[in-house]
Amino acid sequence: MSDPIRMIDRVFDAGPTPSRHHTKDKGDVGVACVVADLMKKGIQVALPLSEHLPFDLLAISADGEVAKISVKYRALNKLGTIKISAESTWADRHGTHRRRHRAGDYDAVAIYCPDSDECYYVLAMELCSRETCLRILEPKNRQVSGVRMAGQFTDPSRVFTAPVAQRIEHVASNHGGEGSSPSWGTASDD
């Protein structure tokens, strides 16, 4: 991938226009890089028409599994980590707003880091309640315990660890379309 930040910076070197939002542009770059990464790795992508959904895209595996993905653009901090918060923040004419993410909003978060030019995929169930850190650079103190090395999160196929209801729906669709409450079994029959 070429450096999308340099492209954004070139746009703003000419002077910001009132209708442009630098954070929105970063989000768009993050989505574009995640879409490219997923497609290169054989995962199809569907983009929603609305920006008012709690996820940014749908990832579709080769066997038809679907995962709702929230995309974040995160630069490396001075400690060599990227931080993912469990909330959304936005500003409008009424001020700055925050909304905590809820269970079911998305199945995973995909993070694009321009400093490593990599995408990282973290399952919603792996996120901490407030903030999750992924370490890109080795810790200076060589700590291993409790450290989440970002390199362990680069495989996008991990997002297809589907929730139970979705697995039931997938199994049901492969057994004559009995719906989401099949009489023949549970998700463990999968």
C-alpha positions as CSV (number, residue, x, y, z in Angstrom):
1,M,0.0,0.0,0.0
2,S,1.2,3.5,-0.7
3,D,1.2,6.0,2.2
4,P,-2.4,7.2,2.4
5,I,-1.4,9.7,5.1
6,R,0.9,11.6,2.7
7,M,-2.1,11.7,0.3
8,I,-4.3,13.2,3.0
9,D,-1.6,15.6,4.2
10,R,-1.2,16.8,0.6
11,V,-4.9,17.7,0.5
12,F,-4.6,19.7,3.6
13,D,-1.3,21.4,2.7
14,A,-3.3,23.6,0.3
15,G,-5.3,24.8,3.3
16,P,-8.3,23.2,4.9
17,T,-11.7,23.7,3.3
18,P,-14.6,24.3,5.7
19,S,-16.4,21.1,4.5
20,R,-13.5,18.7,5.1
21,H,-12.9,16.9,8.4
22,H,-9.4,15.5,8.8
23,T,-10.7,12.7,11.2
24,K,-13.4,11.7,8.7
25,D,-10.7,11.4,6.0
26,K,-8.6,9.2,8.3
27,G,-11.6,7.0,8.8
28,D,-12.1,6.8,5.1
29,V,-8.5,5.8,4.6
30,G,-8.8,3.2,7.3
31,V,-11.9,1.6,5.6
32,A,-10.2,1.7,2.2
33,C,-7.1,0.0,3.5
34,V,-9.1,-2.7,5.4
35,V,-11.2,-3.4,2.3
36,A,-8.0,-3.8,0.2
37,D,-6.5,-6.1,2.8
38,L,-9.6,-8.2,3.0
39,M,-9.9,-8.5,-0.7
40,K,-6.2,-9.4,-1.2
41,K,-6.7,-12.2,1.3
42,G,-9.8,-13.6,-0.5
43,I,-12.5,-12.2,1.7
44,Q,-15.4,-10.3,-0.1
45,V,-16.7,-7.0,1.3
46,A,-20.1,-5.3,1.3
47,L,-20.4,-1.7,2.3
48,P,-23.6,-0.4,3.9
49,L,-25.3,2.6,2.4
50,S,-25.8,4.3,5.8
51,E,-23.1,5.8,8.0
52,H,-25.5,5.5,11.0
53,L,-24.8,1.8,11.6
54,P,-22.5,0.6,14.4
55,F,-20.3,-1.2,11.9
56,D,-18.5,0.0,8.8
57,L,-18.5,-3.1,6.5
58,L,-19.5,-6.7,6.2
59,A,-16.8,-9.3,5.6
60,I,-18.0,-12.4,3.7
61,S,-15.9,-15.6,3.8
62,A,-15.6,-18.0,0.8
63,D,-18.2,-20.3,2.4
64,G,-20.7,-17.4,3.0
65,E,-20.1,-16.6,6.7
66,V,-20.7,-12.9,7.4
67,A,-19.0,-10.7,10.0
68,K,-19.9,-7.1,10.9
69,I,-16.7,-5.1,11.1
70,S,-16.1,-1.8,12.8
71,V,-13.0,0.0,11.3
72,K,-10.6,2.2,13.2
73,Y,-7.6,4.2,12.0
74,R,-5.0,4.3,14.7
75,A,-1.5,5.7,14.6
76,L,1.3,4.3,16.7
77,N,1.8,6.1,20.0
78,K,5.2,6.8,21.7
79,L,5.0,3.6,23.6
80,G,4.8,1.5,20.5
81,T,1.2,0.5,20.8
82,I,-2.1,1.3,19.2
83,K,-5.2,1.8,21.4
84,I,-8.7,0.8,20.6
85,S,-11.5,2.3,22.7
86,A,-14.9,0.6,23.3
87,E,-16.8,3.8,22.3
88,S,-17.5,6.0,19.4
89,T,-16.9,9.7,19.5
90,W,-18.2,12.3,17.1
91,A,-18.8,16.1,17.0
92,D,-21.7,18.1,15.6
93,R,-23.2,21.6,16.1
94,H,-24.4,20.4,19.6
95,G,-20.9,19.5,20.8
96,T,-18.8,16.3,21.2
97,H,-20.6,13.1,21.8
98,R,-19.6,9.6,23.0
99,R,-21.4,6.3,22.8
100,R,-20.2,3.1,24.4
101,H,-20.3,0.2,22.1
102,R,-22.9,-2.5,23.0
103,A,-22.8,-6.3,22.6
104,G,-23.9,-7.2,19.0
105,D,-22.9,-3.8,17.5
106,Y,-20.2,-5.7,15.5
107,D,-18.4,-9.0,15.5
108,A,-14.8,-7.6,15.2
109,V,-12.8,-4.4,14.9
110,A,-10.3,-3.9,12.1
111,I,-7.6,-1.4,12.8
112,Y,-5.5,0.2,10.1
113,C,-2.1,1.6,11.4
114,P,-0.4,3.9,8.9
115,D,2.9,3.5,10.8
116,S,3.1,-0.2,10.3
117,D,1.0,-0.1,7.1
118,E,-0.9,-3.2,8.5
119,C,-4.4,-4.1,9.4
120,Y,-5.2,-5.9,12.6
121,Y,-8.4,-7.8,13.4
122,V,-9.7,-8.1,17.0
123,L,-12.8,-9.9,17.9
124,A,-15.4,-8.0,19.8
125,M,-15.2,-10.6,22.6
126,E,-11.4,-9.9,22.9
127,L,-11.9,-6.2,23.6
128,C,-11.5,-4.8,27.1
129,S,-14.4,-2.8,28.5
130,R,-12.7,0.5,28.2
131,E,-9.5,0.3,26.1
132,T,-7.5,-2.4,24.4
133,C,-3.8,-2.1,23.5
134,L,-2.0,-3.9,20.7
135,R,1.8,-3.7,20.9
136,I,3.5,-3.2,17.5
137,L,7.0,-2.6,18.8
138,E,8.7,-5.0,21.2
139,P,8.4,-3.8,24.9
140,K,11.7,-2.2,26.1
141,N,11.4,-4.2,29.4
142,R,11.0,-7.5,27.4
143,Q,7.6,-8.1,29.2
144,V,5.7,-11.0,27.7
145,S,2.9,-11.7,30.2
146,G,-0.3,-9.8,29.4
147,V,1.1,-8.2,26.2
148,R,-1.0,-8.5,23.1
149,M,1.5,-8.4,20.2
150,A,-0.2,-6.9,17.1
151,G,1.4,-9.5,14.8
152,Q,-1.0,-12.1,16.3
153,F,-4.0,-10.2,14.9
154,T,-3.2,-9.8,11.2
155,D,-5.2,-12.8,9.9
156,P,-8.7,-11.5,8.9
157,S,-10.2,-15.0,8.7
158,R,-10.3,-14.9,12.6
159,V,-13.3,-12.5,12.3
160,F,-15.4,-15.5,11.3
161,T,-15.6,-16.9,14.8
162,A,-19.3,-16.3,14.6
163,P,-21.7,-15.8,17.5
164,V,-24.0,-18.7,18.3
165,A,-27.1,-17.2,16.6
166,Q,-25.2,-16.6,13.4
167,R,-23.8,-20.2,13.4
168,I,-27.4,-21.5,13.9
169,E,-28.6,-19.4,11.0
170,H,-25.7,-20.6,8.8
171,V,-26.3,-24.3,9.7
172,A,-30.1,-23.9,9.2
173,S,-29.6,-22.4,5.7
174,N,-27.6,-25.4,4.7
175,H,-30.3,-27.8,6.0
176,G,-33.4,-26.8,4.0
177,G,-33.9,-23.3,5.4
178,E,-35.5,-24.2,8.7
179,G,-34.9,-20.7,10.1
180,S,-33.0,-19.5,13.1
181,S,-34.7,-22.0,15.6
182,P,-34.2,-25.4,13.9
183,S,-36.0,-28.2,15.7
184,W,-33.2,-30.7,14.9
185,G,-30.5,-29.2,17.1
186,T,-28.3,-26.4,18.4
187,A,-25.3,-24.5,17.3
188,S,-23.1,-27.3,18.7
189,D,-24.3,-29.6,15.9
190,D,-22.4,-27.4,13.5
